Amino acid sequence: MYPSDLKYDKEHEWVRVEGDVAVIGISHFAQNQLGEVVYVDLPSEGDSVNAGEAFGEIESVKSVSELYTPADGEIIKVNSALADSPETVNEDPYGDGWMIKIKLADPSQLDGLLSAEEYEAFVSEEA
Amino acid sequence: MSELLARTPLYEEHLALGARMVPFAGHEMPVQYTGIREEHEAVRSSAGIFDVSHMTEFRVFGFGAFDYLQGLLTNDLVRIAEVGAAQYTLMCDEDGGIIDDLIAYHTGDLEYLVVANAANRTTDLDWLRAHCPEDVTLTDQIELEHHEGCGIVELVDESDRTGLIAVQGPRALGIIADLAGPGFRAPRRFHIAEARLGGTSVLIARTGYTGEDGVEIVCHVSHAVGIWRALLSFPEVTPCGLGARDTLRLEMGYHLYGSDMDRGVDPISAGLGWVVPQKGAPFVGSDAIARIRSGGPASRLCGIVVEGGIPRAGYPVLHGGEEVGKVASGTFSPTLRTGIATAYLPVALAEPRTALEVVIRRKTASARVERPPFVKSTSLS
């Protein structure tokens, strides 16, 4: 449920580091808590984002949550397929349900993120 | 906090089904089992069951029952003179402010069953007690044993001993017929009848809050689990939580007390003039409501369809850049796959197709007035 090649933050995003690029999505725990995702609001390519700030929103039938990035950077790609099929976030949160790719301004900002094991322990306390 | 929450007789069943429980109107209730959308679609296409045992039930009995209720409820009880008939109705204060919305069932000779919102149980009972005429004796459940039998009305709060299970969807009636066995005749729409289900006596009401055909089963709390399990044994039945109940009712434009109306709103502004007959008998609030009706309300509850975002309660509604109201109820419509909402708008803007915008956090989404029901075609239409 929590792939070991990813890093996680306490806002329930995951990050896959590919060189100086970070791919960001939400965890299995987050999608399960939200329920069926019906709307994903993402920024535009070229926007810059800052660590700890909301970059977008995700809505289920019942509730809305903000999406956070754990690092500063420039958005080089957004998953525009989610506009038409937001349920992909539920079905494949670590694959086709990814949300944005950012070019990292400072990769060391990711050092404080949780490993899969640490994140699993964190959510088991929250649940 | 949690120890103050009441549990319905089906609480353990919900846990066993893996429901996500939330506090609602003083009760721990299932908001969803597998998912709101799936549950919603099950009701629109097959059948869903809902535990609504948290709701309030009063029984009003006696030679004075008709006059007593006729003087407090907005709809005309003469319309349900036939035993077995039921009607949607309101209870209002002297200014026409809505205290609660109710269904009154004429369950027997000199007897009515009134189903009210769970959150209004105390308010309603206090109001009913405070507004009984001099010659009426009210008797509640606790006092019943000692009752001398001198009053002409008995008011009994049946909530704690009554289970209520809604079975809704195009296949609901078939399931009930199967469970009840040969000889069962379903009551007509907005009627109620006694029946035997799995060896126990129940009332079956042909009412609901989803826009689909179906029934609500009124039973003793001790029989609720047996009936619930019998219903779940049908493969076409899906257990449904409050989440789907809300999306289903809003697709039909059915009002939710506390969101779409409250004490600060009159029935005319709320679009419920149809449950306040113009030539009916006088009741508490009738003069005030008649004045509002003849003068015309300043604002009116309207249906709104929103593109490109999901409206939620409290979001501002704009017209020509100016705020003209706030979302009362709002959600994503699983059937239409768009945002739907209600809002009180100035009457000049209440016409269908009026262009609006809804402020959804940092941006505005385009919207238009539409007359509910939002979903036009169901097993009831």
Chai-1 contact restraints between the chains, C-beta under 6 A:
chainA,res_idxA,chainB,res_idxB,connection_type,confidence,min_distance_angstrom,max_distance_angstrom,comment,restraint_id
A,G35,B,G35,contact,1.0,0.0,6.0,A-B,restraint_1
A,E36,B,G35,contact,1.0,0.0,6.0,A-B,restraint_2
A,E36,B,R37,contact,1.0,0.0,6.0,A-B,restraint_3
A,V38,B,F332,contact,1.0,0.0,6.0,A-B,restraint_4
A,Y39,B,I310,contact,1.0,0.0,6.0,A-B,restraint_5
A,E59,B,I310,contact,1.0,0.0,6.0,A-B,restraint_6
A,V61,B,I36,contact,1.0,0.0,6.0,A-B,restraint_7
A,V61,B,F332,contact,1.0,0.0,6.0,A-B,restraint_8
A,K62,B,G243,contact,1.0,0.0,6.0,A-B,restraint_9
